[in-house]
Amino acid sequence: MSKKIAAQKKSGPTEQATVIAAHGRHYLVQAKGIKLHCVTRGKKSDVAVGDIVEYQLTSANQGVIEAIVPRSTLLYRSDQYKSKMLAANLTQLIIVVATEPSFSDDLISRALVASESSGIKAHIVLNKIDVATSLPKARERIALYASLGYPVHEVSVTAQAEATREKMLSLIQGQRTILIGQSGMGKSSLINLLIPDAEIATREISAALDTGKHTTTFTRLFQMAEYQDQATYVIDSPGFQEFGLHHLSEGMLERAFPEFLPHLGHCKFYNCHHHTEPGCTVLEALKRGEISQMRHDLFKQLVHEAAQTIGY
């Protein structure tokens, strides 16, 4: 995100805390031993879950955010009109899909493009592998992403709970992870398996931010025990069906498709768009089957969407 974040002039000493939930312009931060309800000055709302912020106390359990510590990464999605920050300072993204109900290849590919453009490594977790009748088809569809180098992990929260927990713990230890997925994929069940008191913590966050019963409409961070002196946390995001990437330029998009990389820079025209141009090495790879038609179609769609952006 191009918006520059700068500290405002402070009237007193500040402390640092991690943002663990956000709802509108209200934030819950984890400071040393306490949770605080914080707001930003003015109408700024450019704080993301996972941000490390500098804050000033305004009362025993409330504060105001004065500045955001520079981020290592920022994951967000955008449509034609506005952007929506998902989380900051992530090291990995886990996309949760299932054998049933059917998952969206479009959402998976968009999330992978977002991770590539943000410098965040991505994994795919295939849940409900105990549903034997749907497993072969799901594996066949997931094989495309595995062939691109994305690790795929098969689990079953219901049939293999302990094995699933151990596998997921090995993935997230020492990492700052966000789980994303459509409704019905079992993401919440995975969270509850990893963090047994997640539902209680979510209700506490909802009460602190006064969100009422809309406990699934905000992103929240669950801190876990450190691993080899490294912070470990998991961020649960609301289920969503669309993942807009209007903020990515054409150049950023072509580099976010790993299968395109060996062919970039070798086209006949230096400003090749990889759509219909003669001598395009990406299109030649597409004809040879080295690039899937579905992925190339998505690339063209994303370029088209980015061209429609009118700014935020």
N, C-alpha and C positions, 0 to 999 in steps of 0.2 A: 504494500500500500504506500503510495507516494507521499501521503500527508506526513509532514515532519512533526515529531513529537518533542517538545521542549519543555523543560521545567519552568514553571512560573516563579516569580519572586516569592520567596517564602517569608512569613512573618515570625517563624519560630522553628525549633528543631523538628526534624522528621525522622521517622522510622521506616523500615522496609517490611513489606508483607507480600504474600502471594494471593492473587485473585482466584477464589475457588468457585465463585458463581456470579452470574450477571443476569439482571432482569431490567430491561429498559436502561435507565441511567443510574440504577442502584446496584451496588456491588457488595459481595461478602468477601472479606479478605481474611487470610490466616496469618496472624502476627505471632509473636513469641508467646505461646501458651494461651492465646485468646483469639476469638473471632470477632471482627468488627464490621458493622454496617457502614459502608462508605459511599460518598457521592463525589462527583467531579465538580470542579468550579465551572460556573456558567453552564452552557448547553453542550459542552464537549461530551461525547460518548464514545471515544475511540479507545476504550480500555477493553481488553479481551481476557477471558479466562486463561489462566496460565501466566499472565503478566506478573512481573515483579514491580511493585509500585512503591513510591515514597508517599507517606501519608502523615497528616497531623491529626492528633486527637482533638475532637471538639466536645466530647463527653466521655463517660466511662466506657461506653461500648459503641461509639460512633466516631467517624473521622471523615476527613476530606482528602481526596487523592490530589497530590501536588505535581507529581511527575511519574512517568513510566521509564523504568530502566531499559536501555536499548535491548531489543529482542534478538534472539538468535534465529528464530523462524516465526512466520505468521501464516496461518492457514485461514483462508476465507473464500467465500463464494460470492457471486455477484450476478445480478440480472441487468437489464437495459438501463435501469434507473438508479440502483443503489447497491451497496455491498453489505455483506453480513459476515462479521468476523466470527470464526469458529473457535480458535484457540491460538495461543502464542507459546513460543519456546518449546515446541514439540521436537522430539527426536524420531518418532515413528507414528504411522497411521495404520490402524487395523480395520479392514473392511470386512464386516460380518455378513455372510450370505448363508443360505440354507438350501437343503434339497427340496423343501417345500415350505411355504408357497414359493412360486417361481421368483427369481431375482432379476433385476434389471442390469443387462450388460452396459447400457448407456450410463447408468449411475456409477458402476464399477470403473469404467474407463475414464469418466470425468474425474472421479476421486483420484485415480492414479495420475492423471495429468496434473491435477492440483498438487499432489505430493511431489511429483518430479519438478514442477516449477518452483516449489517452495523449499526444495532441498531436504525433504523429509522422506525417509525410507518407508516403503509400504509393504504390508503383508495382507494376505487374504485368508480368512478363517471360514471354512465350510462346516457349518453346524448341521445337526440332525442327520448324521451319516447312518443312524440306525434305521432310517426310512429306506429300506432296501430297494423298493420299487422305483424310487426317484433318484437313487444314488448314481447309476451309470450316466444318465443324462446330465446331471449336475457336474460330474467329473469331466465329461466331454466338453462342456461349456467352459469350465474353469481351466482346462488344459491350455487354452490360448494364452492366458495370463502367466501361467507357469512357464510357457515357452519363451516369454519375454523377460524372464528372470525374476518374476515376483514370487516370493515363497508362499506356498499354499499349505495350510495346516487343516487336517480333518479332525473334527471333534463331535462329541454328542453330550450335551449338557445333561440330558435325561438318562441316557443308557450307560454313560461312562463318566459320571460326574467327577470322581477323584482323578482319573487319568486326564480329563479335560482341564481340571484345575491345575494340575502339575505342568501340563504343556503350556497353558496360558501364563502361569507364573514364570516359567523359564523365558517366555517371550518378553515380558514386561519388566523384569528385574533390571534396575539401573537405567530404565528408559522413562521418557515422558511421552505417554501414549494417548492418542484419542481413538475411540471406537466409534465408527459410523456404520450406518446400515438402515435399510428400509424397515418399516414396521413388520413384525412377524418373523424376523430372521433369528430371534433369540438373543439379541444384544443385551437386553435387560437381565435375562437369565445368566448370561456370562458375567455381567457386573456383579450380580448377587452371589454368584459362586466365588468370585475373587474377593469380594468385600461383603461379608455376611451382614454387616450393619448398614449397608448402602441405603436401604429404604428409610431407616430411621434418620440417617444423615440427610437424606433428601427432604424429608418432612421438616427437619430443623432448618435447613436452608430456605425452604419455602416460607416457613414462619418468619424467619429473620428478614427476608426480602418482601414479606407481605404479598406473596403471589397467590394466596388462597389455595385452591385445589389444583391449580395448573402446574403440577409438579413435573410434568414431562415437557414443558415448553421452554425450559432453560438448560443451558450447558452447565455442568458442574464437575468439579475436580475432587478426586478422592486421593488423599495422600496415604502412602503405604510406607512400610519400614524401609529404611535406606538399605541399599545393596552395595557392598564394598565401597562405602563412603559416597555413594552416588544417590541423588534424589530419585525416588521412584513414585510416580503418580499416574493415575488413569483418569482420563476425562471422558465422561459420557455425554454424548450429544443427542438432541432430540431426533427422532426418526424423520427423515424427509425423503421426498420422492424425486426432487430435482437438485441438480448441482450446477448452477450457472457459472461460467468462467469468462464473462464478458470483459474482465479486466486484463486478460492476457493478450499480448500482441501476437501477430502472425509469427514473428521470429521466435517468441517464447513458446508458442504452441508447437511448432515443428520440432523444437529441441526437447519437448516434453513427451515425445513418442520415441522410446528407445530404439524401436525397429527402424526409424527414419535415420538415425544418427550416422550409420555407415555410408549413407548415400548423399547426405547434405554436402554441398560444396562441389559436387561433381556434375551438376546439371549443365546443359548447354548454355542456359542463360543465368547470369549471376543473380537476377531477381526473380527466379522461378517460383511460382506459387504452388507447384505440385498439384495442379488441377487438371489442365488439359495441354500443357505446353509440350512441344516436341523436344526430344532429347532430355526429358526429365528422368533422372535416375531413380527417383522415388516411384514414379509410375511404372518404370521398367521392373522394379522389384515387386510391385503390385501384380504385374502380369505373370511374373515367375512364381507367385504364391508366397514370397518372402514377407509380404505385408498383407494382412487380411483386409478384405473389402470393407468389413464392418468398421475397422479401425480407421481406414482411410476416409470413409464416409463421415465418421465422427470428426476427424480433423477438418474436413471441408465445412461441416456444420458449425464447428467452433469458430473458425475464421469468419464465417458469415455472421454469427452472433456478435463477435467482437466488433465488426464493422458497423453494427446497428447501435452501439453504445453511444449515449448522448451525454455521458458524464454524470458524476454523482453530486 
